[in-house]
Amino acid sequence: MPYKITWWFMEQVADQVGRCRIAFEQEESEAAEGAGGPRRQRIPEAERMGPW
């Protein structure tokens, strides 16, 4: 596999991990504040990422 493709893929993975980490921290802070209700997905980009 060419290096540039691997580099691009790893950047995409790192970006997704960052978005997941931010969403998780937001949900934790809302739970600590007592914001009840159903859990909602905080990452709208995940819907646009593709079929995988």
N, C-alpha and C positions, 0 to 999 in steps of 0.2 A: 504494500500500500504506500503510495507516495507520501512524503513527509508533509506537504502542504495540506493534503486532505486530512491527515491525522490531526494536524494543528487546528484546522477549522473545526473538526468534530469536537475536539477537546475544549475549544472556546465555547461552543454551543452547550456542552455539558456543564461547564463552569457557570455560564449565564443562568441556566435552568436551576442549578443548585442554589445559586444566589437568590433567585426569585422564590424558591421553596423555603429557604431559610427565613427570608423576610416575612412570608406569609405565616409561617409557623410562629414566629415571634409576635406577630400581630394577634394571632388567635390566642396565644398564651396571655398577652396583656389584657385582651378583652375578657378572657375567662377570669383573670385575677380581679378585674373590675366588677365582676358579677353580671356581665352581659350574657344572659341566658339565650335560649332559643337554639334552633338547629345550626349545625356547623355549615358554613358556606365556603365554597371554593374562592380563594382570594387571588387566583392567578388566571386572569382572562387570556393571557398569552398561550396557556396550555391548550386552549381550544383551537388555536391557529397554528400549532406546531406541526401538524401532520398526522397521518394515520398510525404511527408507531406508538 
